[in-house]
C-alpha cells in the first residue's frame, strides 16, 4: 500500500483493524487476523491483550476455538472521540470486504 508520497499509512490503527476483524467474525483465528491486518501473530496477540484489559473485548472458549465478544457500548479512548461508542465505528464496517466485492 503506497500513497502519492510513497509513505504507507491508514486512518485506523492496528487496534482498530483487529477490532473490525473480530466484529466481522467473532471466531476468527489469530493467524487469519494477522493476514487480514498485515501484522504478525504476536502483534495480534498483544493487541488482543490490550483490548481485553481495556474491557473492549472478552474471550469465551467455544469448543476448541475462541469466540470474541465486543462491548460496543464503550466509548473511544481518546478524549476528542470519547463521546462516541466503538459500536458506531463498527457499524460502518459490518459488510465484509469479500462480500462487498461480489
C-alpha positions as semicolon CSV with decimal commas, in nm:
position;residue;x (nm);y (nm);z (nm)
1;X;0,000;0,000;0,000
2;X;0,167;0,319;-0,113
3;X;0,038;0,672;-0,135
4;X;0,138;0,957;-0,361
5;X;0,408;1,048;-0,109
6;X;0,530;0,687;-0,106
7;X;0,466;0,653;0,268
8;X;0,209;0,388;0,362
9;X;-0,048;0,492;0,621
10;X;-0,410;0,425;0,713
11;X;-0,676;0,615;0,905
12;X;-0,715;0,336;1,160
13;X;-0,457;0,184;1,392
14;X;-0,384;-0,187;1,403
15;X;-0,602;-0,200;1,716
16;X;-0,892;-0,069;1,508
17;X;-0,825;-0,317;1,229
18;X;-0,817;-0,609;1,475
19;X;-1,141;-0,492;1,634
20;X;-1,309;-0,479;1,292
21;X;-1,190;-0,834;1,216
22;X;-1,339;-0,956;1,545
23;X;-1,664;-0,774;1,471
24;X;-1,695;-0,937;1,129
25;X;-1,607;-1,286;1,254
26;X;-1,614;-1,342;1,631
27;X;-1,448;-1,684;1,589
28;X;-1,169;-1,569;1,359
29;X;-0,829;-1,723;1,424
30;X;-0,531;-1,512;1,526
31;X;-0,349;-1,633;1,217
32;X;-0,628;-1,503;0,994
33;X;-0,639;-1,167;1,173
34;X;-0,264;-1,132;1,119
35;X;-0,301;-1,193;0,745
36;X;-0,601;-0,960;0,714
37;X;-0,436;-0,674;0,905
38;X;-0,084;-0,734;0,770
39;X;0,090;-0,778;1,106
40;X;0,245;-1,071;1,291
41;X;0,051;-1,317;1,503
42;X;0,248;-1,196;1,804
43;X;0,135;-0,838;1,735
44;X;-0,227;-0,958;1,713
45;X;-0,190;-1,136;2,047
46;X;-0,054;-0,818;2,210
47;X;-0,341;-0,613;2,066
48;X;-0,595;-0,868;2,193
49;X;-0,444;-0,839;2,542
50;X;-0,478;-0,458;2,521
51;X;-0,840;-0,485;2,406
52;X;-0,925;-0,738;2,678
53;X;-0,756;-0,537;2,953
54;X;-0,940;-0,226;2,836
55;X;-1,271;-0,411;2,861
56;X;-1,347;-0,378;2,491
57;X;-1,319;-0,748;2,415
58;X;-1,384;-1,063;2,614
59;X;-1,283;-1,413;2,509
60;X;-1,502;-1,721;2,554
61;X;-1,394;-2,075;2,472
62;X;-1,635;-2,243;2,228
63;X;-1,522;-2,599;2,171
64;X;-1,161;-2,577;2,057
65;X;-1,192;-2,219;1,935
66;X;-1,213;-1,880;2,099
67;X;-1,507;-1,652;2,041
68;X;-1,452;-1,282;2,095
69;X;-1,728;-1,060;2,223
70;X;-1,705;-0,684;2,184
71;X;-1,861;-0,436;2,425
72;X;-1,989;-0,199;2,159
73;X;-2,124;0,046;2,417
74;X;-1,778;0,151;2,536
75;X;-1,650;0,487;2,420
76;X;-1,336;0,560;2,223
77;X;-1,029;0,609;2,440
78;X;-0,905;0,943;2,305
79;X;-1,070;1,245;2,472
80;X;-1,162;1,405;2,139
81;X;-1,366;1,095;2,041
82;X;-1,483;0,986;2,387
83;X;-1,840;1,095;2,317
84;X;-1,876;0,821;2,054
85;X;-1,913;0,447;2,112
86;X;-1,699;0,196;1,928
87;X;-2,022;0,034;1,812
88;X;-2,080;0,336;1,590
89;X;-1,746;0,277;1,419
90;X;-1,803;-0,096;1,382
91;X;-2,140;-0,045;1,213
92;X;-1,958;0,127;0,925
93;X;-1,764;-0,193;0,863
94;X;-2,038;-0,454;0,903
95;X;-2,012;-0,570;0,544
96;X;-1,708;-0,787;0,494
97;X;-1,467;-0,683;0,217
98;X;-1,515;-1,021;0,050
99;X;-1,894;-0,979;0,037
100;X;-1,862;-0,623;-0,097
101;X;-1,655;-0,745;-0,395
102;X;-1,930;-0,982;-0,517
